[in-house]
Amino acid sequence: MAFYNGLFQAIPDYTGLSPAAFFTILGLMIAVYHLVSGMFVGPDDHRKHPAAETQPYVPPEPVQMGDVTEEELRAYDGSDPKKPLLMAIKGQIYDVSMSRMFYGPGGPYALFAGKDASRALALMSFEPKDLTGDIEGLSAYELETLRDWELKFMEKYVKVGQIVKENTSSEDTVNSEKTRGIEEPSKETENIITDSGTIHENGEKIEGIEESKKETEHISKDLGIIDEAEVGKI
């Protein structure tokens, strides 16, 4: 009661109005406010909506990719949200979809996604020229740094494949053709040697060849005699 008595006494002192006039004017101001605001704002906006719950990102289950070329790996850089987010270290491909905030588009390590970033990780470099799996020429300290990264990835992420050279299949085809070409002449040589051995081992064939040679010599001699006789007659 003391509070209300003090309030009613303070209103005339500060406003110069009676308490009844003060509360009447206050009520009219509130009514005018709601009337004017209702002219510009929809009624639904006055309702309190429950705060939308933020759904956590749930990455899909890792899918084994098998052998993947560097060109094929670039398609998994996070630009397509329907595809997994992949990254490679020392030729081994890992699914880093669970860390999309780091390796996905806009993340601090987004340039590593879809590539073998072994050299860049070893050098702690963000230079495009270092985004390669070539680790030749690295120091022992840099190789140790790369090993630490590799162990972290092996512990945290799922390995889903490995990088292969793009011309591996064509090289295998060429090598198989070369091998086949070498084997075929070898077989032909074996057949020739075998046939030759059969002729030498078969005495009848050798005798037949010798008899043919003798008959040819006799025929040549007979022809020579006939020619001499004809010359004598002339």
C-alpha positions, 0 to 999 in steps of 0.5 A: 500500500505504501508503494501505491500511495507514493506512486499516486503522490508522485504523479501530480508532482512530476506530471502535473496531472491527476492520477486518473488523467495520467492513467487515462492518457497512458491507456490511450497512448497504448491503444493508439500504438497497437492501432498504428502498428497493426496497419503496417505489420501483419497479425502473425508477426505479433505472435511469438514463434518458438526459436527454430532449433538448429539441426546439426549436420550429419554427414553420410556414411563413408563409401569406399571409392577404391582406385581414384585418379587425381582428376576424379578426386577433384570432383569431391572438393565439397562443391557438390553437397550430395558428394562426400568431401574427400582429401588425400595424404600420401596417396591415401584418400580419406572422407573428411565430410564430418569436418566440412566446416574446416575442409568444405567451401569457405573453410580455412582448409578448403583448398586441400579438399579434392586433392592430395595435399601431402606437400602442403601439409608437410610445409604448412603451406597454402601455396597452390604449387604445393597442393601435390602428393609429390614429397620429393626433396622434403627434409626430415623435419618436414616428413615428420610433420607430414607423418603427424598429419597422416596419423591424425587422419588415420585416427579421425577419418575413414580411409575410402580409397587410394590415388592411382595414375591416370594411364595405369590401365593403358600401360598395362595394355601396352605391356601385355601386348608387348609380352604377347608379341615376345611370346608368339615369336618364341613359339614359332621358333620352337616349332621351327626347331622342332620340325628341324629336329624331326627331319634330322632324326628321321633317317628316311627324310634325309635319305629321300633328300639325298636321292632327289639330289642324285637324280637331279645330278644324273638328269643334268649329266644326261642332258649334257650328253644329248647336247654333245650328240646333237652338236656332232650330228650338225 
